[in-house]
Amino acid sequence: MSSGVWEGERSEPEKDRYSFSNLPVQARMFLKLVAIALVLLPAILVLDRIYLMVKERENYYHQTAQEIAHLWGKEQVIKGPVLSVPFQSKDGRRSYVHILPEKLRIEGDLDPEIRQRGIFEAVVYRTELSVNGHFSLKRIQDSLAKINASQVFYEQSFVGIGISDTHSLNGSSGFSVDGKQRELRANSGASGLLGNGIHVDYSLSPERSNDEISFKEKLKLNGAQSLKIAAVGAQTDVLLKAPWKDPTFVGRHLPVAKEVSEQGFTAHWDISHLGQTFGRVVLPGQNTVVKDKLIASSFGVKLHQPVSPYRLVVRAIKYGLLFLVVTFGFYFLSEMTTRHPVHLVQYLVLSAPLCLFFLLLLSMAEHFGFVPAYLAGSAIVITMASAYTLSVLASKKKAILSAVSLAGLYAALFFMLKEQDYSLLFGTFTLVALTAVFMWATKDLTWMSSKVQE
């Protein structure tokens, strides 16, 4: 044992040689950046948990909307009317030939309303559709001649119309064929082609002189979110109206004319069969294929709700890392250019309000709407972050600069969330501007850090 120091024990000067403050400036900067990056990991995990919570709430919202729709009426798709004629083939099997209308005109007024369950909402509607048009007797006779039927049961013919959700059918003020009222019956009679629906029996007379077999019907329906109509006519003419200012026109065909205002919309479709991929006659064995093509040909309107807050919050969370990096970068530059070092725990504490902003946004947007929630949440976070900056850096100038920087970031994020068409362009220029600011702020970083060390 020596007289001054125990064996294996370093002297105080030797200990100081390995202290963080005695490391070269470049080494200290590198280690601090690595440590700050590690501090970001818990914040990123918190953002991920908030993202999962938002998706869970969004799923619950959609589930609630579907439950409301299930009780009121689902999205409606109208297919038809279609005239079905039974016949017997030479091998004794009974089949049907289905004739699509030559002319189909549908007019409807939708009466939308908002249904609520708790804090969640769903758009539903009532509508009365006026359906009229005619079939061609000659087309029926030509089709039956081609299949060479051994016997045709004209008297057992029927006219069916497909309605995707029949439980929301409120009735019909009359279904007439050839100018005579017919008794409505359950199911479409041609489920393989039309699915669910209703039909009326019609005894077809092949010796009649008039080639046109007219039909007229008024349907009263409940539905939710959208109404679509299959383009089954050789000429399909549809006119829909509703006092709803945010319609979205969906399906294969867009309206040839439309008017949208604060009072509502009017839309008119005029569609020819020349653009369709199915013929005017559906023969045995073609039901499934034509049914899919009828659904694919459908068009209509969706009563669009303002974007749900969940989608906007999800998009906002994707920018959460940018907020953390910019704020941590501001603190790091302040630390390198002043004599006020910032502890890693203070970086971690600073990340808390930046992450909690998105939780505040979610919770308040469900009750008050997205815009009030965004303004209130950003004001709370900016106040907390700037007050903490004043305490940590002991500089009013730095605190004001921190508040202005965060306010600018939140304003930029709000613009990108609300203006989707320009979000990529604006976001790119924002990143370029931030990069330029950091490049300018770090151009003399080594010199300034050395000066601080001295």
C-alpha positions as CSV (number, residue, x, y, z in Angstrom):
1,M,0.0,0.0,0.0
2,S,1.4,3.4,-1.0
3,S,1.3,6.4,1.4
4,G,-1.0,8.6,-0.7
5,V,-3.6,6.6,-2.7
6,W,-5.1,3.1,-2.2
7,E,-4.1,0.7,-4.8
8,G,-6.6,0.7,-7.7
9,E,-8.0,4.1,-6.7
10,R,-7.7,7.0,-9.1
11,S,-6.7,10.4,-7.9
12,E,-9.0,13.4,-8.3
13,P,-7.1,14.8,-11.3
14,E,-7.3,11.4,-13.0
15,K,-11.1,11.2,-12.3
16,D,-11.6,14.7,-13.8
17,R,-9.8,13.5,-16.9
18,Y,-12.7,11.1,-17.6
19,S,-15.6,13.5,-16.7
20,F,-18.1,14.7,-19.3
21,S,-17.1,18.3,-19.0
22,N,-13.5,17.5,-20.0
23,L,-14.4,15.7,-23.2
24,P,-13.8,17.4,-26.5
25,V,-16.6,19.7,-27.7
26,Q,-17.3,17.4,-30.7
27,A,-17.6,14.3,-28.4
28,R,-19.9,16.1,-26.0
29,M,-22.2,17.3,-28.8
30,F,-22.3,13.8,-30.3
31,L,-23.1,12.1,-27.0
32,K,-25.7,14.6,-26.2
33,L,-27.4,14.1,-29.6
34,V,-27.4,10.4,-29.0
35,A,-28.9,10.8,-25.6
36,I,-31.6,13.2,-27.0
37,A,-32.4,10.6,-29.7
38,L,-32.9,8.0,-27.0
39,V,-35.2,10.4,-25.1
40,L,-37.3,10.6,-28.2
41,L,-38.0,6.8,-28.1
42,P,-40.5,7.0,-25.1
43,A,-42.2,9.9,-26.7
44,I,-42.6,8.0,-30.0
45,L,-44.1,5.1,-28.0
46,V,-46.6,7.4,-26.4
47,L,-47.6,8.8,-29.8
48,D,-48.0,5.2,-31.0
49,R,-50.3,4.4,-28.1
50,I,-52.4,7.5,-28.8
51,Y,-52.6,6.5,-32.4
52,L,-54.0,3.1,-31.4
53,M,-56.5,4.8,-29.1
54,V,-57.7,7.0,-32.0
55,K,-58.2,4.0,-34.2
56,E,-60.1,2.2,-31.5
57,R,-62.4,5.2,-31.0
58,E,-62.8,5.5,-34.8
59,N,-63.8,1.8,-35.0
60,Y,-66.3,2.3,-32.2
61,Y,-67.7,5.2,-34.1
62,H,-68.2,3.2,-37.3
63,Q,-69.7,0.3,-35.3
64,T,-72.2,2.7,-33.7
65,A,-73.1,4.2,-37.1
66,Q,-73.6,0.7,-38.5
67,E,-75.9,-0.2,-35.6
68,I,-78.0,2.9,-36.2
69,A,-78.2,2.0,-39.9
70,H,-79.1,-1.5,-39.1
71,L,-82.1,-0.3,-37.1
72,W,-83.1,2.5,-39.5
73,G,-82.0,1.2,-42.9
74,K,-78.8,0.4,-44.6
75,E,-77.2,1.8,-47.7
76,Q,-79.8,1.2,-50.5
77,V,-79.2,-0.2,-54.0
78,I,-82.1,-0.4,-56.3
79,K,-82.0,-2.9,-59.2
80,G,-84.8,-3.1,-61.7
81,P,-87.6,-3.5,-62.5
82,V,-87.1,-6.7,-64.5
83,L,-89.8,-8.7,-66.3
84,S,-89.3,-12.4,-65.8
85,V,-91.0,-15.0,-68.1
86,P,-90.9,-18.7,-67.1
87,F,-90.5,-21.4,-69.7
88,Q,-89.8,-25.1,-70.0
89,S,-86.8,-26.3,-72.0
90,K,-86.9,-29.4,-74.1
91,D,-85.2,-31.5,-71.4
92,G,-88.1,-30.7,-69.1
93,R,-86.4,-28.1,-66.9
94,R,-88.1,-25.0,-65.8
95,S,-86.2,-21.7,-66.2
96,Y,-86.7,-18.0,-66.6
97,V,-85.7,-15.4,-69.1
98,H,-85.4,-12.0,-67.7
99,I,-86.0,-8.9,-69.7
100,L,-84.5,-5.5,-68.8
101,P,-86.6,-2.3,-69.5
102,E,-86.2,-0.2,-72.6
103,K,-86.8,2.9,-70.7
104,L,-86.4,3.6,-67.0
105,R,-87.0,6.9,-65.2
106,I,-86.6,7.3,-61.5
107,E,-87.3,10.5,-59.5
108,G,-86.7,10.8,-55.8
109,D,-86.6,13.3,-52.9
110,L,-84.4,12.4,-50.0
111,D,-85.2,13.7,-46.6
112,P,-82.0,13.3,-44.5
113,E,-81.5,13.6,-40.8
114,I,-78.9,13.1,-38.2
115,R,-79.4,10.2,-35.7
116,Q,-77.4,10.2,-32.5
117,R,-76.3,7.6,-30.0
118,G,-74.3,9.1,-27.2
119,I,-71.7,11.4,-28.7
120,F,-71.7,9.6,-32.1
121,E,-73.8,10.5,-35.2
122,A,-75.0,8.8,-38.4
123,V,-76.7,10.2,-41.4
124,V,-80.0,8.5,-42.4
125,Y,-82.8,9.4,-44.8
126,R,-86.3,8.8,-45.9
127,T,-87.1,8.8,-49.6
128,E,-90.1,8.2,-52.0
129,L,-89.0,7.0,-55.4
130,S,-91.2,7.3,-58.4
131,V,-90.2,4.5,-60.8
132,N,-91.7,4.2,-64.3
133,G,-90.8,3.0,-67.8
134,H,-91.6,0.2,-70.2
135,F,-90.5,-3.2,-71.5
136,S,-90.5,-4.3,-75.2
137,L,-92.8,-7.3,-76.1
138,K,-90.9,-7.9,-79.3
139,R,-87.6,-8.3,-77.3
140,I,-89.4,-10.9,-75.2
141,Q,-90.6,-12.8,-78.2
142,D,-87.2,-12.7,-79.9
143,S,-85.5,-14.0,-76.8
144,L,-87.9,-16.9,-76.3
145,A,-87.5,-17.8,-80.0
146,K,-83.7,-18.0,-79.7
147,I,-83.8,-20.4,-76.7
148,N,-86.2,-22.7,-78.5
149,A,-88.4,-23.3,-75.5
150,S,-90.9,-26.2,-75.6
151,Q,-93.5,-24.3,-73.6
152,V,-93.7,-20.7,-72.3
153,F,-95.8,-19.9,-69.2
154,Y,-96.8,-16.3,-70.1
155,E,-99.6,-16.3,-67.5
156,Q,-97.0,-16.9,-64.7
157,S,-94.8,-14.0,-65.6
158,F,-93.9,-11.3,-63.0
159,V,-92.2,-8.0,-62.6
160,G,-89.6,-7.8,-59.8
161,I,-87.4,-5.0,-58.4
162,G,-84.3,-5.5,-56.3
163,I,-84.0,-3.6,-53.0
164,S,-80.8,-4.3,-51.0
165,D,-82.4,-3.7,-47.6
166,T,-86.1,-4.7,-47.7
167,H,-86.7,-4.5,-44.0
168,S,-86.6,-0.6,-44.3
169,L,-89.2,-0.6,-47.0
170,N,-92.1,1.6,-45.8
171,G,-94.5,0.4,-48.4
172,S,-95.6,1.4,-51.9
173,S,-98.4,3.6,-53.0
174,G,-99.0,1.3,-55.9
175,F,-97.2,-0.9,-58.5
176,S,-99.0,-0.9,-61.8
177,V,-98.2,-2.9,-64.9
178,D,-100.0,-2.2,-68.2
179,G,-102.0,0.5,-66.4
180,K,-103.5,-1.9,-63.8
181,Q,-102.6,-2.0,-60.1
182,R,-101.0,-5.2,-59.0
183,E,-100.7,-6.8,-55.6
184,L,-97.2,-6.5,-54.1
185,R,-95.5,-9.7,-53.0
186,A,-92.5,-10.4,-50.9
187,N,-89.1,-11.1,-52.5
188,S,-88.0,-10.0,-55.9
189,G,-89.0,-13.4,-57.5
190,A,-85.6,-13.4,-59.2
191,S,-83.2,-13.6,-56.2
192,G,-80.4,-15.0,-58.3
193,L,-80.4,-11.8,-60.4
194,L,-81.9,-9.1,-58.2
195,G,-81.3,-10.3,-54.7
196,N,-83.8,-9.1,-52.1
197,G,-86.8,-7.1,-53.2
198,I,-90.5,-7.2,-54.1
199,H,-92.5,-8.3,-57.2
200,V,-96.0,-8.4,-58.7
201,D,-97.5,-11.1,-60.8
202,Y,-98.4,-10.3,-64.4
203,S,-100.1,-12.4,-66.9
204,L,-98.5,-11.6,-70.2
205,S,-100.5,-11.9,-73.4
206,P,-98.2,-12.6,-76.4
207,E,-101.0,-11.7,-78.9
208,R,-101.3,-8.1,-77.6
209,S,-101.0,-5.4,-80.3
210,N,-99.1,-2.8,-78.2
211,D,-95.4,-3.6,-78.1
212,E,-94.8,-1.5,-74.9
213,I,-95.5,-3.0,-71.5
214,S,-95.5,-0.1,-69.1
215,F,-94.8,-0.1,-65.4
216,K,-95.2,2.5,-62.7
217,E,-94.4,2.4,-59.0
218,K,-93.8,4.5,-56.0
219,L,-91.5,3.2,-53.3
220,K,-91.1,4.5,-49.8
221,L,-87.7,3.6,-48.2
222,N,-85.5,4.3,-45.3
223,G,-81.8,4.2,-45.8
224,A,-78.5,5.4,-44.4
225,Q,-75.6,7.4,-46.0
226,S,-76.1,6.5,-49.7
227,L,-78.7,5.7,-52.3
228,K,-77.5,3.9,-55.5
229,I,-79.5,2.8,-58.6
230,A,-78.4,0.2,-61.2
231,A,-78.5,1.3,-64.8
232,V,-80.7,-1.5,-66.0
233,G,-82.6,0.5,-68.7
234,A,-81.6,0.8,-72.3
235,Q,-82.1,4.4,-71.4
236,T,-81.8,5.2,-67.7
237,D,-82.9,8.6,-66.5
238,V,-82.6,9.5,-62.8
239,L,-83.3,12.7,-60.9
240,L,-82.5,13.0,-57.2
241,K,-82.9,15.9,-54.8
242,A,-82.1,16.5,-51.2
243,P,-81.7,19.5,-48.8
244,W,-78.1,18.4,-48.1
245,K,-75.2,20.7,-48.9
246,D,-72.4,18.1,-48.9
247,P,-73.3,15.4,-51.4
248,T,-70.7,13.0,-52.9
249,F,-71.7,11.5,-56.2
250,V,-70.6,7.8,-56.3
251,G,-70.7,4.8,-58.6
252,R,-69.8,4.2,-62.2
253,H,-71.6,7.2,-63.6
254,L,-71.5,10.9,-62.7
255,P,-74.5,13.2,-63.2
256,V,-74.8,15.0,-66.5
257,A,-76.1,18.0,-64.6
258,K,-76.0,19.0,-61.0
259,E,-76.7,22.0,-58.7
260,V,-75.2,22.1,-55.2
261,S,-75.8,25.0,-52.8
262,E,-76.2,25.7,-49.1
263,Q,-79.9,24.8,-49.5
264,G,-79.2,21.3,-51.0
265,F,-78.5,19.6,-54.3
266,T,-80.2,18.4,-57.5
267,A,-78.6,15.8,-59.7
268,H,-79.6,14.4,-63.0
269,W,-78.2,11.2,-64.7
270,D,-79.0,10.2,-68.3
271,I,-77.3,6.8,-69.1
272,S,-77.4,4.8,-72.3
273,H,-77.0,1.0,-72.4
274,L,-74.3,1.4,-75.0
275,G,-71.7,1.8,-72.3
276,Q,-72.8,-1.3,-70.3
277,T,-71.3,-4.7,-70.4
278,F,-74.5,-6.7,-70.2
279,G,-77.3,-7.2,-72.7
280,R,-81.0,-6.5,-72.5
281,V,-81.9,-10.1,-71.9
282,V,-80.6,-12.4,-69.2
283,L,-80.7,-16.0,-70.2
284,P,-80.5,-19.1,-67.8
285,G,-77.1,-19.5,-66.4
286,Q,-76.2,-15.8,-66.7
287,N,-77.8,-14.6,-63.4
288,T,-74.8,-14.5,-61.2
289,V,-72.6,-12.8,-63.8
290,V,-75.2,-10.2,-64.7
291,K,-76.1,-9.6,-61.1
292,D,-72.4,-8.5,-60.4
293,K,-72.5,-6.3,-63.5
294,L,-75.7,-4.7,-62.4
295,I,-74.2,-3.8,-59.1
296,A,-71.0,-2.5,-60.8
297,S,-73.2,-0.3,-63.0
298,S,-74.9,1.3,-60.1
299,F,-74.6,5.1,-59.4
300,G,-76.1,7.6,-57.0
301,V,-75.3,9.9,-54.1
302,K,-73.7,9.6,-50.7
303,L,-74.8,12.1,-48.0
304,H,-71.3,13.1,-47.0
305,Q,-70.7,14.1,-43.5
306,P,-68.0,16.6,-42.6
307,V,-64.7,14.7,-42.1
308,S,-64.8,12.8,-38.8
309,P,-62.3,14.2,-36.3
310,Y,-60.7,10.7,-36.0
311,R,-59.3,10.9,-39.6
312,L,-57.9,14.4,-38.9
313,V,-56.4,13.4,-35.6
314,V,-54.7,10.3,-37.2
315,R,-53.2,12.6,-39.9
316,A,-52.1,15.1,-37.2
317,I,-50.3,12.3,-35.2
318,K,-48.1,11.6,-38.2
319,Y,-46.6,15.0,-37.7
320,G,-46.0,14.4,-34.0
321,L,-42.3,13.4,-34.5
322,L,-41.7,16.6,-36.4
323,F,-42.9,18.7,-33.4
324,L,-40.6,16.8,-31.1
325,V,-37.6,17.1,-33.3
326,V,-38.1,20.8,-33.9
327,T,-38.6,21.6,-30.2
328,F,-35.7,19.4,-29.1
329,G,-33.5,21.0,-31.8
330,F,-34.4,24.5,-30.4
331,Y,-33.4,23.4,-26.9
332,F,-30.2,21.8,-28.1
333,L,-29.1,24.9,-30.0
334,S,-30.0,27.1,-27.0
335,E,-27.9,24.7,-24.8
336,M,-24.9,24.9,-27.2
337,T,-25.0,28.7,-27.5
338,T,-25.6,29.6,-23.8
339,R,-24.3,28.7,-20.4
340,H,-27.6,27.0,-19.4
341,P,-27.3,23.2,-20.0
342,V,-30.5,21.3,-20.3
343,H,-30.8,18.0,-18.4
344,L,-32.1,15.0,-20.3
345,V,-35.0,14.7,-17.9
346,Q,-36.1,18.2,-18.9
347,Y,-36.1,17.1,-22.5
348,L,-38.3,14.2,-21.5
349,V,-40.6,16.4,-19.5
350,L,-40.9,18.8,-22.5
351,S,-42.1,16.0,-24.7
352,A,-45.0,15.3,-22.4
353,P,-47.2,18.3,-23.4
354,L,-46.3,17.9,-27.1
355,C,-47.6,14.3,-27.0
356,L,-50.6,15.1,-24.8
357,F,-51.7,17.7,-27.4
358,F,-53.0,14.8,-29.6
359,L,-54.9,13.2,-26.7
360,L,-56.4,16.6,-25.9
361,L,-57.3,17.0,-29.6
362,L,-59.1,13.6,-29.7
363,S,-61.0,14.0,-26.4
364,M,-62.2,17.5,-27.1
365,A,-63.0,17.0,-30.8
366,E,-65.5,14.2,-29.9
367,H,-67.5,16.8,-27.9
368,F,-66.9,20.2,-29.4
369,G,-65.7,19.6,-33.0
370,F,-62.2,19.6,-34.5
371,V,-61.5,23.3,-34.9
372,P,-62.4,24.4,-31.3
373,A,-60.5,21.4,-30.0
374,Y,-57.4,22.2,-32.1
375,L,-57.4,25.9,-31.0
376,A,-57.8,25.0,-27.4
377,G,-55.4,22.1,-27.4
378,S,-52.6,24.1,-29.2
379,A,-53.1,27.1,-26.8
380,I,-52.8,24.9,-23.8
381,V,-49.6,23.2,-25.1
382,I,-48.0,26.4,-26.3
383,T,-48.6,28.0,-22.8
384,M,-47.1,25.0,-21.0
385,A,-44.1,24.6,-23.3
386,S,-43.2,28.3,-23.3
387,A,-43.6,28.6,-19.5
388,Y,-41.3,25.6,-19.1
389,T,-38.8,27.1,-21.5
390,L,-38.7,30.3,-19.5
391,S,-38.0,28.3,-16.3
392,V,-35.4,26.0,-17.9
393,L,-33.5,28.5,-20.1
394,A,-34.1,31.6,-17.8
395,S,-34.7,33.7,-20.9
396,K,-37.8,35.6,-21.8
397,K,-36.5,36.0,-25.4
398,K,-36.1,32.2,-25.7
399,A,-39.5,31.6,-24.2
400,I,-41.2,34.0,-26.6
401,L,-39.3,32.5,-29.5
402,S,-40.4,29.0,-28.4
403,A,-44.0,30.1,-28.3
404,V,-43.8,31.7,-31.7
405,S,-42.2,28.6,-33.2
406,L,-44.8,26.3,-31.8
407,A,-47.6,28.6,-32.9
408,G,-46.2,28.6,-36.4
409,L,-45.9,24.8,-36.4
410,Y,-49.5,24.3,-35.2
411,A,-50.8,26.9,-37.8
412,A,-48.9,25.1,-40.6
413,L,-50.3,21.7,-39.4
414,F,-53.8,23.1,-39.3
415,F,-53.5,24.3,-42.9
416,M,-52.2,20.9,-44.0
417,L,-55.0,19.1,-42.3
418,K,-57.8,21.3,-43.7
419,E,-56.4,21.8,-47.2
420,Q,-55.7,18.3,-48.4
421,D,-55.1,19.4,-52.0
422,Y,-52.2,21.6,-51.0
423,S,-50.9,19.6,-48.0
424,L,-48.0,18.0,-49.8
425,L,-46.9,21.2,-51.4
426,F,-47.2,23.3,-48.2
427,G,-45.7,20.5,-46.1
428,T,-42.7,20.2,-48.4
429,F,-42.0,24.0,-48.3
430,T,-42.4,23.9,-44.5
431,L,-39.7,21.3,-44.2
432,V,-37.4,23.2,-46.5
433,A,-37.9,26.3,-44.4
434,L,-37.2,24.5,-41.2
435,T,-34.1,22.9,-42.7
436,A,-32.9,26.3,-43.8
437,V,-33.4,27.7,-40.3
438,F,-31.5,24.9,-38.7
439,M,-28.7,25.2,-41.3
440,W,-28.3,28.9,-40.5
441,A,-28.5,28.4,-36.8
442,T,-25.8,25.7,-36.8
443,K,-23.3,27.3,-39.2
444,D,-21.1,28.6,-36.3
445,L,-22.0,25.9,-33.8
446,T,-18.4,24.6,-33.2
447,W,-17.0,28.1,-32.7
448,M,-19.8,29.2,-30.3
449,S,-19.5,25.9,-28.3
450,S,-15.8,26.4,-28.0
451,K,-16.3,30.0,-26.7
452,V,-18.7,28.7,-24.1
453,Q,-16.2,26.2,-23.0
454,E,-13.6,28.8,-22.5
